[in-house]
Amino acid sequence: MSEFEYILDRINDAEFGDEPFHHIYVKDILSDEHFALITRSDDVNIPNSENTEDLIRSLLKRNYKVIPFPGCTTSVKHYLKCYNSGKWPVDTQRLEGFGLAFRLKQYQNQKIKDLIEFLNGDAFKSAIEQKFDISRDNRIETAIHKYSTGYEISPHPDVRSKCLTYLININPAERTEEQDIHTHLLKFKPEYAYIGEFWKGNQHLDTDWVPWEWCETKKQTNANNSLIMFRPSHDTLHAVRLKYDHLKFQRTQIYGNLWYTDVAMALPPVPYSEFELTPEDRNSLNQRFKKTVTYYRDKVRELTDPWSKSQ
């Protein structure tokens, strides 16, 4: 039996919350011993850096790798140019910048390696599938990530290929709960609620990121050593926007997903700009979206035949 089996019990015992959407939020998901071991380890607790270039070198030396990730670039050179100039070539209606995402590829600490292997294993996968009543085929992916300042994903419910999302805060610095580095759980403002209903009724189409001002934050996952876990749906809006001093510590998480294996990784989305409606448009949504739905349905019909037949 693994020494990490207690994590399954804490997940099984967790009660569901429904504000702003269906999820579980578990404080102290790791034991005090395991949390201290992780956050004090050389794998996670990176010494202060003189500048961002030094920080990146330090992370790469400790077996982190820059990875493709939403809200991030894989070009260190491009990131440094934008970071140093303060000029970010982004869709300014939704974003203010982008960052670098680093994934730990090799572990100096054997117990941390054992933990990540456990969180990628059959026992954990089976437990969370049962918790969220998941029966479709899927694969699991869990890893340790760090994120530089600038990293941002505007509100979104996750793509259709995501089966489950889970995040554990393992920030090595003190008082990180007080910093604005945490995941926002959001809800559409009443005047934009029709977007969620559109996503709900057109599951053969993918979702899109939307502007922050279309939503309101209901909760943030501030607590260190806490887990947030949810099954993506039309209403699971979440977002993150980092503006912090990453030279002293980096936002660090155990990041995980279940991914459906019976659907394309990404379906063509209806762009958020399609939802910028006048009050008159909102009073005739069926007519407004009839053309849009037909266009995008035809575009993905060959990928989503089971869904298109039911629409």
Secondary structure, 3 states (H helix, E strand, C coil): CCCCCHHHHHHHHCCEECCCCCEEEEECCCCHHHHHHHHHCCCCCCCCCCCHHHHHHHHHHCCEEECCCCCECCCHHHHHHHHHHCCCCCCCCCCCCCECEEEECCCCCHHHHHHHHHHCCHHHHHHHHHHCCCCCCEEEEEEEEEECCCCEEEEECCCCCEEEEEEEECCCCCCHHHCCCCCEEEEECHHHHHHHHHHHHCCCCECCCCCHHHEEEEEECCCCCEEEEECCCCCCCEEEECCCCCCCCCEEEEEEEEEECCCCCCCCECCHHHHCCCHHHHCCHHHHHHHHHHHHHHHHCCCCHHHHHHC
